[in-house]
């Protein structure tokens, strides 16, 4: 089943479950080049409170960074996305806590990649 994790720091934490076979090669079209991959200098990661989502992916998960960003940008106000590839976790930072809460509510524990 999907991972469940406790809160982490000031971000909200959740685990995502992904199934299905790995997809080989990079995506042909990159849709999310406009989303910064690190916190821009003008963005305070802790403001407003509750606007940063911490996520953890299962070690068996493969999802491209582009596809993962596409999931998070469905919620308005995505300011940046930061994925630590070697650790299987990262942050999605919004300009409002409502989008962060909506992302958690919709994505927490979901098997977004189908069945193995």
N, C-alpha and C positions, 0 to 999 in steps of 0.2 A: 504494500500500500504506500501512499504518499508519506513523506517525512513530515513530522510536526516538530516545530522548534519553538523555544520560548523567546520572549522579547530580547532584543539585543541593543544595548546603548539607547540612543534617542530615536532610532528608527523602529519601525514595526517589522517584526520578523515573521516569515512563514516559509513552509517548504512546498515545493511544487513536485508533482509526480509527472513523469514523462515516460511514455512507452513507445514501442515500435522500433523498427530497425534503424540503425544509424543512416544518415543521409550523407553520401560521399561528395566531397568537393565543395568549394565555396559557392554561394549563390551567384547566379548569372547577373542578376540585377540587385544592386544594393539600394534599398529604399530609404534608409535612415541615416545617410551621411550628414544630415543637418543636426542630428542629436549629438551634443558633446559627449565624449567618452570619459571625461573627468570633470570635476567641479570647476566651472568657470570662476575666475577671480572675483567677479561681482556677486556670486551666489554664496550665501551662508548656508551650509548643509543643515543647520539646526533651526532655521527660520523659514516659515513659521513652524512652530512645534507640531509634530505629527505629520509632516509633509514628506518624510523620507521613508522608503520601504526597503527593508533588508530582506534579501531572498537567499534561499539555499536550494541547490539542485542536487538530486541524487547522483552518486558517483557513476551510475550506469547511464545517465542521461546524456543525450547528444541533442543539442538544438543550436542552430547558428545564432550568433550575436544579433544579426539583423532580424531574425524571426522573434527572438526574445524581446528586442526593443519594440517590435510591432505590437506585441501583446500589451506592453506597458503604455504605449502612446495612444492606445484606444481611450485612455482617460486624459482629460484636458490638463494642460499645464506642465507637461514633462520638461524639466529643465536640463537634466543630464542623466546619463546611464553609466554605471561603472561596474564592470564585471571582472572579478579576479579569477582568471582562467584556471590557474593552478590550484585554487581553493574551492571552486564550484559555488561561489556565492558572490554577492554584489549588492549594489544599491540602485534604486530608481528614485530620483528626487523630483518632486512636484512643487509648483508654486503655491499649492493650497493643500490642506489636510484632507479635504473631502475626496479629492482624486486618489490620494494615497489609500484612504479607507475603502474606497470603491474597488481599487485594484486588489487589495487584500481580500475583500469579500468575494470577488469574482474568481480570483486565481488560486486562493489557498486550497491546497489539497486536490486540485483538479488534475486529472490525467489529460494533459493537453496534446499528447502525441499519439493517442490511440493505444491499442493493445499490442503487446509483444507477439 
